[in-house]
Amino acid sequence: MHQSSSERELAHLLREELNRYSPGEKLPSSRALVERHRVSPVTVSRALAALAAEGLVVTRPGAGAFRAAPRPLAPPPGDTSWQEVALTAETPADGGPRGADATGVLATLAAPPPGVVEFNGGYLPPGLRPEQALSAALARAGRRPGAWDRPPMEGLEELRAWFAREIGGPGGAVPASGVLVTAGGQSALTTALRALAPQGSAVLVESPTYPGLLAAARASGLRPVPVPLDHDGVRPDLLERAFAASGARVLVCQPLFQNPTGAVLHPGRRARVLAAARSAGAFVIEDDFARWLAHDDAGALPPALAADDPDGVVVHVRSLTKITSPSLRVGALAARGPAFERLRAIQVVDSFFVPRPLQETALELISSPAWTRHLRTVAAELRLRRTATTTALAAELPEAPLPFVPRGGYHLWLRLPEGTDPAAMADAALRAGVALAPGGPYFAAEPPSPYLRLSFAPAAGVGEIGEGVRRLRSVWPGRAGA
C-alpha cells in the first residue's frame, strides 16, 4: 500500500520529535496526535506503523507507542573478496556460463528519477491498470473456501481451462490438461528453456529480441543464436539455415507484436516456421506476451501458433502481468506430450506451485465484467498513445522515420544515425529528462545498426509523451546543441 502525503508528513514530524523522548518513554496517545495534527485516526495509525517498521518506535496493543531503544552499532563490513575466486575459478564441464547479466532487463525495470518522462518501462502506468478491479478481486479471492490451501501443482482447474480457451480458441485445440499455471511470463520462459534445451546447447532467438529472454538463456547455460527478422517476422530461409548450422533444438519467437520491433509473423510464414522446427526435431517456444495489448484498430488477430499445432512442436507462453499489474505474476505454459511433464517437474522442483491466493485473484478478475471493460479501455488508450507518439516524432524528429508502426504492444523501435552509441544516447536523453532503453541488449550478437526502444505505455498521458519527444529532440544526433 502506498503512503498518502498526509501519512508521510505525519511520519516525518513524529520522526523529528522522537529526540524529545527517552528510550522506552511513551509517546502521546493516538487521540492526542489526532487533535494536535488535525488528521484522521487511520493516518495516525499508519504513520506510527511506518515508524515501527523503521525500528524507531514500539507499539503495544492497549498501551500505546513508545520510543524504541537505540539501535546497536552496525558490525564492521566483512571481507567478501574470496568470492571472486569461488565464483569464477571453476568452469562447468559443459562450458556454459555460471552467471547472469541482468543489465538489459534492469534498463526496463528501473524507475526513472522524479520529473523524468518514462519511455523505458514495460508495464502499464497506474492510471491504466485495473487497480480497483484487482483490489475487489483480491478481497473476493480471500473469502473463497480454501483460498489459503495448497493448490493443485499444475494450477487451479478453472484457471487452466480459461487459459486453454484463450490460447487454443473455442474449438478446444488446446486442452486444459496441457496447461501449467506459472508465476508470470519470465518464469515461464525460464522453465521452458531449462526443460527443452540441454545445458550448453544453442537456442535460436529472433534478432533483435527481448533482453529478458537472452538473460534467461545465458543464465540457464545456453548459447543464444540470432535469426534476423523483418516486418513480417522471423525469416524462414535464415531460420532453416540456423537450425542446420547450430544443431539447436529450440526456437523462441514472438509472432505477435514482437518486442522490440512490433513485427507480426506473416500468415505465409507460419507454416514454414513450424515445418523448419519439425524437420529439425525442435520445439518452438511461442511467447505471446502482447495478445491482450492489441490496439483497437488492430483488426482480427491471427490465432496462436499453438492452436495450429496438434503434434506438440509449440510450447506456448501467456501472461496476465503486462495487461494488469507488475505484481499480478500469473501466467501459463501450454504444451503436449512428454514436454508437459518435463515442464511440470521443473516448476515443482524450482518453486512447488504458484501461490493459491494469487491464482484465485486472477480467476476472480478474468471472471468479472471489469475484465472485458479493462481490455477495451487499454486497447483504445494504447492506440491514442501510439498516435500521439508517432505524431510528435514526425513533428519534432522528421529525420528519425518510422518505417513500421505496429498496431499492438507499447513500443517503437527507433533507428539512430550510423555511428551513434545507443548507450551514450540513452545517457544523454536521461540528462535531458527522458528515459529510453538502448538497443544493444536486444541483440544476441553485434547489432547491425544502432537503435533505441521507446515505450509509450508508462507515460502519464499524451501530454507527457509530447514533452518527452521534445526533450529527446534536444539531444538527437546532428541537432544543434545535441
C-alpha positions in Angstrom: 0.0 0.0 0.0 1.3 3.4 -0.9 1.5 6.0 1.8 -0.6 9.1 1.3 1.0 12.5 1.6 -0.6 13.2 5.0 0.8 9.9 6.3 4.3 10.7 5.1 4.1 14.2 6.5 2.9 13.0 9.9 5.6 10.3 10.0 8.2 12.9 9.2 7.0 15.2 12.0 6.9 12.3 14.5 10.4 11.2 13.4 11.8 14.7 14.2 10.0 14.8 17.6 11.4 11.4 18.8 14.6 13.1 20.2 12.4 14.7 22.9 11.7 11.3 24.4 14.0 8.9 26.2 14.2 5.3 25.1 11.1 3.4 26.4 9.2 6.7 27.1 5.6 6.7 25.9 4.6 9.0 23.0 1.4 11.0 23.1 -1.8 8.9 22.6 -3.3 8.4 19.2 -6.2 10.7 20.3 -3.8 13.5 21.2 -2.0 13.1 17.9 -5.3 13.3 16.0 -6.2 16.5 17.8 -2.8 18.1 17.5 -2.1 17.4 13.9 -5.8 17.5 12.7 -5.6 14.2 10.9 -7.7 11.0 11.0 -7.1 8.1 13.4 -6.2 6.0 10.3 -3.5 8.4 9.3 -2.0 8.3 12.9 -2.1 4.5 12.9 -0.4 4.2 9.6 2.3 6.8 10.4 3.1 5.0 13.7 3.2 1.7 11.8 5.8 3.2 9.4 8.0 4.3 12.3 7.6 0.9 13.9 8.7 -0.7 10.6 11.8 1.5 10.7 12.6 0.3 14.3 12.1 3.8 15.7 9.0 3.1 17.9 7.5 0.1 19.6 3.7 -0.2 19.6 2.0 -2.2 22.4 -1.7 -3.0 21.9 -3.7 -1.3 24.6 -0.7 0.6 26.0 0.3 2.9 23.2 3.5 3.7 21.3 7.0 4.1 22.9 10.3 5.2 21.6 12.4 2.2 20.8 15.8 1.5 22.3 18.8 2.9 20.4 19.9 0.6 17.6 23.2 -1.3 18.2 26.1 -0.1 16.1 26.4 -1.9 12.8 29.1 -4.5 12.7 32.2 -3.7 10.6 31.9 -4.9 7.0 33.3 -8.3 6.2 35.7 -9.3 3.5 33.9 -10.9 0.6 36.8 -10.7 -1.8 37.2 -14.5 -1.6 34.0 -14.9 -3.6 35.8 -13.6 -6.7 37.8 -16.8 -6.7 34.9 -19.1 -5.7 32.5 -17.8 -8.4 35.0 -17.9 -11.3 37.7 -20.5 -10.5 36.0 -23.5 -11.9 34.5 -23.8 -15.4 31.4 -26.1 -15.7 32.1 -29.3 -17.6 29.7 -28.3 -20.4 31.5 -24.9 -20.8 28.3 -22.9 -20.1 28.3 -19.6 -18.2 27.8 -19.6 -14.5 26.3 -16.2 -14.0 23.5 -13.9 -15.2 23.7 -10.4 -16.7 20.5 -8.5 -15.9 21.7 -5.2 -17.4 19.2 -5.3 -20.3 16.4 -6.3 -18.1 17.0 -3.7 -15.5 17.0 -1.0 -18.2 13.2 -1.5 -18.5 12.6 -2.2 -14.8 14.4 0.7 -13.2 12.1 3.6 -12.2 13.5 6.9 -13.5 14.0 9.8 -11.1 11.2 12.3 -10.5 10.5 14.6 -13.4 11.9 12.3 -16.0 9.5 11.1 -18.7 9.4 7.3 -18.7 9.8 5.9 -22.1 11.8 2.8 -20.9 9.2 0.9 -18.9 7.5 -2.3 -19.8 4.2 -2.0 -17.8 1.0 0.0 -17.9 1.0 3.2 -15.7 -1.1 3.2 -12.5 -3.9 5.1 -14.3 -4.3 2.3 -16.9 -4.1 -0.6 -14.5 -7.4 -2.2 -13.3 -6.4 -1.4 -9.7 -10.0 -1.1 -8.3 -11.0 -4.4 -10.1 -7.8 -6.0 -8.8 -8.5 -4.9 -5.2 -12.1 -6.2 -5.4 -10.9 -9.5 -6.9 -8.3 -9.8 -4.2 -10.9 -9.3 -1.5 -13.3 -11.8 -3.1 -10.4 -14.3 -3.5 -9.6 -14.1 0.2 -13.2 -15.2 1.0 -13.1 -18.2 -1.3 -13.3 -21.6 0.5 -9.8 -23.0 0.7 -8.2 -19.8 -0.5 -5.1 -20.4 1.6 -4.9 -24.2 1.0 -2.3 -25.7 -1.2 -3.4 -25.5 -4.9 -3.0 -28.3 -7.4 0.6 -28.4 -8.7 -0.5 -27.6 -12.2 -2.7 -24.7 -11.1 -6.4 -24.2 -10.4 -8.6 -26.2 -12.8 -10.8 -23.2 -13.7 -7.8 -21.0 -14.4 -6.2 -23.7 -16.5 -9.4 -24.1 -18.5 -9.7 -20.4 -19.1 -6.1 -20.1 -20.4 -6.7 -23.2 -22.6 -9.7 -21.4 -24.2 -7.7 -18.2 -24.6 -4.8 -19.9 -26.2 -6.5 -22.6 -28.4 -9.8 -20.9 -29.1 -13.3 -22.1 -28.5 -12.8 -25.3 -30.6 -10.7 -26.9 -27.9 -7.4 -27.0 -29.8 -5.5 -26.7 -26.5 -6.8 -28.9 -23.7 -6.9 -27.7 -20.1 -4.8 -30.8 -19.1 -2.0 -29.3 -21.2 -1.8 -26.0 -19.3 0.5 -25.3 -16.4 -0.1 -22.1 -14.4 3.2 -20.2 -13.9 4.4 -17.2 -11.9 4.3 -14.9 -14.9 5.9 -14.9 -18.3 9.5 -14.6 -17.3 9.3 -17.6 -15.0 7.5 -19.5 -17.8 10.3 -18.7 -20.3 13.0 -19.8 -17.9 11.2 -23.0 -17.1 10.7 -23.8 -20.8 14.3 -23.1 -21.7 15.5 -25.4 -18.9 13.1 -28.1 -19.8 13.6 -28.2 -23.6 17.2 -27.2 -24.3 20.2 -29.2 -22.9 22.7 -27.1 -21.0 25.5 -25.8 -23.2 23.4 -26.1 -26.4 22.3 -23.4 -28.8 18.9 -21.8 -28.7 17.6 -19.8 -31.7 16.2 -16.4 -30.9 14.9 -13.6 -33.1 17.2 -10.7 -33.8 16.6 -8.3 -32.1 14.7 -9.8 -29.2 13.6 -9.3 -25.6 16.7 -8.9 -23.3 15.0 -10.9 -20.5 15.0 -13.9 -22.9 18.7 -13.6 -23.6 19.5 -13.2 -19.9 17.4 -16.3 -19.1 19.0 -18.4 -21.8 22.5 -17.5 -20.7 21.8 -18.0 -17.0 20.5 -21.5 -18.0 23.8 -22.3 -19.6 22.5 -21.9 -23.2 24.0 -20.1 -26.2 21.6 -17.7 -28.0 22.0 -17.8 -31.8 20.3 -14.9 -33.6 18.0 -15.3 -36.5 17.2 -11.9 -38.2 13.6 -10.8 -38.7 11.9 -8.2 -40.7 8.4 -6.5 -40.5 6.9 -9.9 -41.4 8.5 -11.7 -38.5 11.4 -14.2 -38.4 12.8 -15.1 -41.8 12.1 -18.8 -42.6 15.1 -19.0 -45.0 17.5 -17.9 -42.4 15.8 -20.0 -39.7 16.3 -23.2 -41.7 20.0 -22.4 -42.1 20.3 -21.6 -38.4 18.8 -24.9 -37.3 21.2 -26.8 -39.7 24.3 -24.8 -38.6 23.7 -24.7 -34.9 22.1 -28.0 -34.1 19.6 -26.1 -31.9 16.5 -27.9 -30.7 14.6 -24.8 -29.5 13.5 -21.6 -31.2 12.0 -18.8 -29.1 9.8 -16.3 -31.0 7.1 -13.7 -30.5 4.8 -14.0 -33.5 2.5 -11.2 -32.5 3.7 -7.6 -31.9 7.3 -8.7 -31.3 9.4 -6.9 -28.7 11.1 -4.6 -29.7 10.2 -4.3 -33.4 6.4 -4.8 -33.2 6.6 -7.3 -36.1 3.7 -9.7 -36.7 4.6 -13.1 -38.3 3.1 -13.1 -41.8 0.4 -15.8 -42.4 2.5 -17.2 -45.2 5.4 -17.8 -42.9 3.6 -19.6 -40.0 3.6 -23.0 -41.7 7.3 -22.6 -42.8 8.4 -21.8 -39.3 6.7 -24.8 -37.8 7.9 -27.0 -40.7 11.5 -25.9 -40.1 11.3 -26.7 -36.4 9.6 -30.1 -37.1 12.3 -31.0 -39.6 15.0 -30.2 -37.1 13.2 -32.1 -34.3 13.0 -28.9 -32.4 10.5 -27.0 -30.2 9.1 -23.5 -30.8 8.6 -21.5 -27.6 5.8 -19.1 -28.6 6.0 -16.0 -26.3 2.5 -14.5 -26.8 3.1 -11.6 -24.4 1.2 -8.9 -26.3 -2.1 -10.5 -27.4 -4.0 -8.5 -24.8 -2.1 -5.4 -25.8 -3.6 -5.1 -29.3 -4.8 -1.6 -30.2 -8.5 -1.0 -31.0 -7.6 -0.5 -34.7 -5.6 -3.8 -35.0 -8.4 -5.8 -36.6 -8.7 -9.5 -36.3 -5.7 -11.1 -34.7 -4.1 -14.3 -36.0 -4.5 -17.4 -33.8 -1.7 -18.6 -31.6 0.8 -20.9 -33.3 -0.2 -23.4 -30.6 -3.8 -23.5 -31.9 -2.5 -25.0 -35.3 -0.1 -27.5 -33.8 -1.5 -30.9 -32.8 2.0 -32.5 -32.7 3.4 -30.6 -29.7 6.0 -28.6 -31.6 4.8 -25.4 -30.0 5.2 -24.6 -26.3 3.0 -21.5 -25.6 3.7 -18.8 -23.1 1.0 -16.4 -22.0 0.9 -14.0 -19.0 -1.6 -11.7 -17.3 1.1 -9.4 -15.9 1.5 -6.9 -18.8 -2.2 -6.2 -19.2 -2.9 -5.9 -15.4 -0.1 -5.1 -13.0 3.6 -5.9 -12.5 2.6 -7.7 -9.3 0.0 -10.0 -10.7 2.5 -12.5 -11.7 0.3 -15.2 -13.1 0.9 -16.8 -16.5 0.6 -20.1 -18.3 2.6 -22.7 -20.3 0.7 -24.8 -22.8 2.4 -28.0 -24.1 1.6 -31.5 -25.3 3.1 -34.9 -24.6 6.2 -35.6 -22.5 7.2 -32.0 -22.8 4.4 -31.0 -20.5 5.5 -33.5 -17.8 9.1 -32.1 -18.1 7.8 -28.5 -17.7 5.7 -29.5 -14.7 8.6 -31.4 -13.0 11.0 -28.4 -13.3 8.4 -26.0 -11.9 7.7 -28.2 -9.0 11.4 -28.6 -8.2 12.0 -24.8 -8.5 9.0 -23.4 -6.7 6.4 -26.1 -6.0 3.4 -24.0 -7.3 2.1 -20.5 -7.8 0.5 -19.2 -4.5 -3.2 -20.0 -4.4 -4.4 -16.5 -3.3 -2.7 -15.1 -6.4 -4.4 -17.7 -8.7 -7.8 -17.1 -7.0 -7.3 -13.3 -7.5 -6.6 -13.8 -11.2 -9.6 -16.1 -11.6 -11.9 -13.5 -9.9 -10.6 -10.8 -12.2 -10.9 -12.5 -15.5 -14.4 -13.8 -14.5 -15.7 -10.3 -13.7 -17.4 -7.8 -16.1 -14.5 -5.4 -15.3 -12.1 -7.6 -17.3 -13.6 -7.0 -20.7 -14.1 -3.3 -19.9 -10.4 -3.1 -19.0 -9.3 -4.7 -22.3 -11.4 -2.2 -24.3 -10.0 0.7 -22.3 -6.4 -0.4 -22.8 -6.9 -1.0 -26.5 -8.3 2.5 -27.0 -5.7 4.2 -24.9 -2.7 2.4 -26.4 -3.9 3.5 -29.9 -4.2 7.0 -28.6 -0.7 7.0 -27.2 0.8 5.4 -30.3 -0.8 8.1 -32.4 0.4 10.8 -30.1 4.0 9.4 -30.2 4.2 9.0 -33.9 2.7 12.5 -34.5 5.2 14.0 -32.1 8.1 12.2 -33.7 7.0 13.3 -37.2 6.8 16.9 -36.0 9.9 17.1 -33.8 12.2 14.4 -35.3 11.4 14.0 -39.0 14.9 12.7 -39.5 14.0 9.7 -37.4 11.5 8.0 -39.7 9.4 5.0 -38.5 9.2 2.5 -41.4 7.0 0.3 -39.3 4.3 1.3 -36.7 2.7 -1.7 -35.0 -1.0 -1.8 -34.0 -0.3 -3.6 -30.8 2.2 -3.6 -28.0 3.5 -0.5 -26.4 6.9 0.3 -28.0 8.5 1.8 -31.1 11.9 0.8 -32.4 13.9 3.9 -33.4 16.9 3.6 -35.6 19.7 6.1 -34.7 22.1 7.7 -37.2 25.0 5.4 -38.1 27.9 5.7 -35.7 25.8 6.7 -32.7 26.4 4.9 -29.5 22.9 3.8 -28.2 24.1 3.6 -24.6 25.6 7.1 -24.7 22.5 8.4 -26.5 20.3 6.9 -23.7 22.5 8.6 -21.1 22.2 12.0 -22.9 18.5 11.6 -23.1 18.3 10.8 -19.4 20.2 14.0 -18.6 17.6 15.8 -20.8 14.8 14.3 -18.7 13.7 11.3 -20.7 14.4 7.6 -20.1 14.7 5.2 -23.0 16.2 1.7 -23.4 19.3 1.5 -25.6 19.1 -1.1 -28.3 22.3 -3.0 -27.7 21.0 -5.5 -25.1 18.2 -6.6 -27.6 20.8 -8.3 -29.8 22.4 -11.7 -29.1 25.4 -10.7 -31.2 26.8 -7.5 -32.6 23.9 -5.2 -33.6 23.8 -4.3 -37.3 22.7 -0.7 -36.6 22.2 1.5 -33.5 18.7 1.6 -32.1 16.6 2.8 -29.2 13.4 1.4 -27.8 10.7 3.9 -27.0 7.8 2.7 -24.9 4.7 4.9 -24.9 2.8 2.9 -22.3 4.3 4.1 -18.9 4.0 7.8 -19.6 1.4 9.7 -17.6 -0.5 10.7 -20.7 -0.3 12.1 -24.2 0.8 15.5 -22.9 3.8 13.9 -21.2 4.5 11.9 -24.4 4.8 15.1 -26.4 7.1 16.7 -23.8 9.3 13.6 -23.8 9.7 13.7 -27.6 10.6 17.4 -27.4 13.3 16.6 -24.8 14.6 13.8 -27.0 14.8 16.2 -29.9 17.3 18.4 -27.9 19.9 15.6 -27.8 19.2 13.8 -31.1 22.5 13.3 -33.0 23.0 16.0 -35.6 20.7 18.5 -33.9 22.1 21.9 -32.9 23.2 21.7 -29.3 22.9 17.9 -29.1 
